[in-house]
């Protein structure tokens, strides 16, 4: 992956990740606009020969610079709230995948089948001995928990990230747009070797 490719999110493979990418672009427009405005204003003030130290109050200006940031925050908050509701939406799921985090491997239960998934010794740190096989084009309910410490079940290209908490079940819906192999890792600092518990989901045709 090139340097410029690392400045953005991964290519989306699910509707949720597509929405995250759109919100990211939406937020970047606002941030770049604010940065450009402040930079131009700062340079203008530095280059200007005029001084405004004698001005004690400017109620109109204060009103404007209070209202405009409030409107910008609303412009950012509305799509953010929409995305939060989409993340919590639970559709009818045909498949239920339960993942349990251990130090340092994952255990899975799917379709009445249970297995452990360990990182392969001679791999690129992302391949495992037992992949999770699911179907694309249908909803999969992902449930996660932990058997020892805090973990995080994360697949970036799918827009999936859940904390695996001991004694608690967290759930998210996953809908894959296309077949393929999707990689992720534990993204919680669960110990010295937390980067050695990768996640691999293989999506097949229904």
Secondary structure, DSSP 8 states (H G I E B T S, - for coil): --TGGGGS-----BHHHHHHHHHHHHHHHHHHHHHHHHHHHHHHHHH-----TT----HHHHHHHHHHHHHHHHHHHHHHHHHHHHHH-----SEEEEEEEETTEEEEEETTEEEEE-B-TTSSSS-BSS-EEEESSSEEEEEEEESSS-EEEEEGGGTEEEEE-BT--EEEEEEBSS-EEEEEEE-S--STTGGG-EEEEEEE--
